[in-house]
Amino acid sequence: MKVYTHFKDNINLDNHSYEYRWRTILQFGSSWEIIGSVVMKNPGSANYINGNNHWIEDQNILAHLELLDYHRDLENGEKWYEFHSDATMECVAELFAQKMNVSNKNDLQGVVQIFNLFYLREQNLGKAIKINREIPYAKEIDDKIFEDDIRALRPPVYLGFGKLAKSSLFREKASLFFYEVLKTCNASYLDSAFDNNRFYHPLALMRFRKNELKYSIIREKFCSL
């Protein structure tokens, strides 16, 4: 599995520098066909493989990535980076291996897109939410990315933003993802009423709570679409 993403570690908000990671994709095997999408909370622990001064320059890889790029990012010359995976990405890979009925994630072929409710890279979710709440410009950055995200969704889509979907800060955005998925994708694993869904995070779905009945039911429903 390869992890490709746009990343900036010097976005200045309120006289502090913050890290943003967006348009993240997981690419498996030799295929660049989109095989699904996941929407989660915010970027966490995954980091550069080669450092922030070593963006991707391989033209063969860039030719594929640019087909997946957002017009705004392409115009602005945003660099693509290769990242290490983190535990959440590994769980996403395991979920789609089950969905695609292959023996493990190493047998997958294609691209899984990762979207988030907000894009401040911070492993401490409470701290990330506090920054997002207190700095209005952070929301402006996320809203611009969201405009592109909602258009880029491709089925099957797993919504895994957990309790954050019901928070006052992110409920509107989560519900827009939700209703777009209901409208354009086969999403029968979801209840048609937004508030009846728990939107289990992939870490809970595939690791911490995987053997609990309510988690296994959602997993099986999603994988049988």
Secondary structure per residue as TSV (DSSP state, phi and psi in degrees):
chain	resnum	aa	ss	phi	psi
A	1	M	-	360.0	129.8
A	2	K	E	-106.3	142.5
A	3	V	E	-115.5	118.6
A	4	Y	E	-119.9	142.3
A	5	T	E	-160.9	158.7
A	6	H	E	-87.7	145.4
A	7	F	E	-153.9	138.5
A	8	K	E	-134.8	133.7
A	9	D	E	-115.0	18.4
A	10	N	E	-137.4	32.2
A	11	I	E	-75.1	119.6
A	12	N	E	-92.0	116.5
A	13	L	E	-127.8	120.5
A	14	D	T	55.5	43.5
A	15	N	T	65.9	19.1
A	16	H	E	-126.6	149.4
A	17	S	E	-97.1	132.0
A	18	Y	E	-128.6	161.3
A	19	E	E	-105.0	136.4
A	20	Y	E	-125.6	135.6
A	21	R	E	-130.1	124.7
A	22	W	E	-145.1	169.6
A	23	R	E	52.9	48.4
A	24	T	E	-82.6	134.3
A	25	I	E	-130.4	146.9
A	26	L	E	-106.1	123.5
A	27	Q	E	-117.0	128.4
A	28	F	E	-117.9	139.8
A	29	G	T	63.0	-143.5
A	30	S	T	-103.2	-1.8
A	31	S	-	-93.3	146.7
A	32	W	-	-116.1	15.0
A	33	E	-	-73.1	135.7
A	34	I	E	-73.7	123.7
A	35	I	E	-111.3	2.5
A	36	G	E	161.0	177.9
A	37	S	E	-144.4	152.7
A	38	V	E	-133.3	139.4
A	39	V	E	-117.9	126.1
A	40	M	E	-130.8	-158.2
A	41	K	S	-81.6	-81.6
A	42	N	-	-148.0	161.6
A	43	P	-	-63.2	142.4
A	44	G	-	-113.0	-117.0
A	45	S	S	-87.6	-14.8
A	46	A	-	-57.3	140.5
A	47	N	-	-140.0	173.2
A	48	Y	B	-51.2	148.3
A	49	I	S	-84.0	-42.0
A	50	N	S	-117.3	8.1
A	51	G	-	93.6	162.8
A	52	N	T	-73.9	-8.2
A	53	N	T	-100.3	10.5
A	54	H	-	-126.2	76.3
A	55	W	-	-83.5	168.8
A	56	I	-	-72.7	127.9
A	57	E	-	-121.7	-5.3
A	58	D	-	-64.5	115.5
A	59	Q	H	-67.3	-28.3
A	60	N	H	-67.0	-41.7
A	61	I	H	-69.8	-44.3
A	62	L	H	-61.8	-33.5
A	63	A	H	-60.5	-36.9
A	64	H	H	-75.9	-43.6
A	65	L	H	-64.2	-37.4
A	66	E	H	-67.3	-25.0
A	67	L	H	-71.2	-21.5
A	68	L	H	-97.6	-4.5
A	69	D	S	-74.0	154.1
A	70	Y	-	-81.2	142.9
A	71	H	H	-55.8	-41.8
A	72	R	H	-61.4	-42.7
A	73	D	H	-70.2	-36.4
A	74	L	H	-63.9	-44.3
A	75	E	H	-63.4	-37.1
A	76	N	T	-83.7	-2.1
A	77	G	T	67.1	32.3
A	78	E	-	-63.7	135.0
A	79	K	-	-81.6	148.6
A	80	W	E	-98.4	142.2
A	81	Y	E	-126.5	153.4
A	82	E	E	-98.1	132.4
A	83	F	E	-116.3	158.6
A	84	H	-	-70.1	155.3
A	85	S	-	-82.7	162.6
A	86	D	-	-121.9	-178.2
A	87	A	H	-61.3	-38.0
A	88	T	H	-64.8	-44.0
A	89	M	H	-61.7	-39.2
A	90	E	H	-62.4	-37.8
A	91	C	H	-67.8	-38.3
A	92	V	H	-61.0	-43.9
A	93	A	H	-61.4	-42.3
A	94	E	H	-64.8	-39.7
A	95	L	H	-61.4	-44.8
A	96	F	H	-75.2	-25.9
A	97	A	H	-63.8	-41.5
A	98	Q	H	-67.4	-40.3
A	99	K	H	-62.6	-41.0
A	100	M	T	-87.4	0.3
A	101	N	T	60.3	46.1
A	102	V	-	-113.6	161.0
A	103	S	S	-67.2	-33.5
A	104	N	S	-159.8	174.1
A	105	K	G	-62.4	-24.3
A	106	N	G	-68.8	-14.8
A	107	D	G	-95.3	-1.5
A	108	L	-	-69.7	152.6
A	109	Q	-	-133.9	120.9
A	110	G	E	128.2	-165.3
A	111	V	E	-121.6	130.4
A	112	V	E	-109.0	125.2
A	113	Q	E	-87.3	140.1
A	114	I	E	-114.2	122.4
A	115	F	E	-115.9	159.9
A	116	N	E	-136.9	161.3
A	117	L	S	-72.5	-31.3
A	118	F	-	-151.2	163.3
A	119	Y	-	-118.4	8.9
A	120	L	B	-65.5	123.3
A	121	R	-	-83.9	108.2
A	122	E	-	-158.8	118.1
A	123	Q	S	-67.6	-29.9
A	124	N	-	-81.4	102.5
A	125	L	H	-62.0	-40.3
A	126	G	H	-60.2	-42.5
A	127	K	H	-65.5	-41.7
A	128	A	H	-62.3	-43.0
A	129	I	H	-63.9	-41.2
A	130	K	H	-60.1	-45.8
A	131	I	H	-62.4	-45.0
A	132	N	H	-61.9	-36.3
A	133	R	H	-72.4	-36.9
A	134	E	H	-90.0	-15.7
A	135	I	-	-118.8	100.2
A	136	P	H	-54.6	-33.8
A	137	Y	H	-65.2	-26.9
A	138	A	H	-61.1	-41.6
A	139	K	H	-65.5	-36.5
A	140	E	H	-62.4	-41.2
A	141	I	H	-61.1	-48.1
A	142	D	H	-63.8	-39.0
A	143	D	H	-65.0	-36.7
A	144	K	H	-66.0	-42.3
A	145	I	H	-65.4	-39.4
A	146	F	H	-59.0	-37.3
A	147	E	H	-56.7	-39.7
A	148	D	H	-77.0	-38.5
A	149	D	H	-57.2	-47.2
A	150	I	H	-64.7	-30.8
A	151	R	H	-78.1	-24.0
A	152	A	H	-90.1	-6.8
A	153	L	-	-55.7	134.9
A	154	R	-	-135.2	138.6
A	155	P	S	-75.9	160.7
A	156	P	S	-74.0	148.4
A	157	V	E	-117.4	123.9
A	158	Y	E	-101.8	123.4
A	159	L	E	-94.4	112.3
A	160	G	-	-129.2	41.4
A	161	F	-	-90.4	3.8
A	162	G	G	58.5	-147.4
A	163	K	G	-65.2	-20.5
A	164	L	G	-60.6	-25.1
A	165	A	G	-62.5	-25.5
A	166	K	G	-98.5	-1.1
A	167	S	S	-75.6	155.0
A	168	S	T	-63.4	-31.2
A	169	L	T	-71.6	-32.7
A	170	F	T	-123.4	0.8
A	171	R	H	-59.3	-43.9
A	172	E	H	-61.9	-45.5
A	173	K	H	-67.2	-42.6
A	174	A	H	-61.7	-40.2
A	175	S	H	-69.6	-31.9
A	176	L	H	-66.8	-42.3
A	177	F	H	-58.8	-46.7
A	178	F	H	-57.9	-51.6
A	179	Y	H	-71.6	-29.5
A	180	E	H	-65.7	-42.0
A	181	V	H	-65.9	-42.0
A	182	L	H	-61.6	-38.0
A	183	K	H	-76.3	-38.7
A	184	T	H	-112.2	-10.5
A	185	C	S	-126.0	159.6
A	186	N	-	-77.6	105.7
A	187	A	-	-128.5	45.8
A	188	S	T	-69.8	-9.6
A	189	Y	T	-73.2	-14.5
A	190	L	S	-95.9	146.0
A	191	D	-	-75.0	142.7
A	192	S	S	-69.9	-14.6
A	193	A	S	-96.1	120.3
A	194	F	G	-49.8	-48.4
A	195	D	G	-72.8	-9.7
A	196	N	G	-85.8	-2.9
A	197	N	-	-101.2	145.1
A	198	R	-	-99.5	-17.4
A	199	F	-	51.8	55.0
A	200	Y	-	-56.8	133.2
A	201	H	-	-68.2	146.0
A	202	P	H	-55.8	-31.1
A	203	L	H	-63.2	-39.5
A	204	A	I	-72.9	-42.1
A	205	L	I	-63.9	-38.8
A	206	M	I	-107.4	-13.7
A	207	R	I	-128.3	-78.3
A	208	F	I	-64.3	-34.8
A	209	R	T	-125.1	19.6
A	210	K	T	-60.7	-27.2
A	211	N	T	-91.3	-2.3
A	212	E	S	-79.8	142.2
A	213	L	H	-57.1	-47.4
A	214	K	H	-64.9	-29.2
A	215	Y	H	-76.6	-42.4
A	216	S	H	-67.0	-31.8
A	217	I	H	-64.2	-47.6
A	218	I	H	-63.0	-42.4
A	219	R	H	-61.0	-45.9
A	220	E	H	-66.7	-37.2
A	221	K	H	-64.1	-44.5
A	222	F	H	-64.9	-44.2
A	223	C	H	-71.7	-16.8
A	224	S	T	-95.5	2.3
A	225	L	-	-59.4	360.0
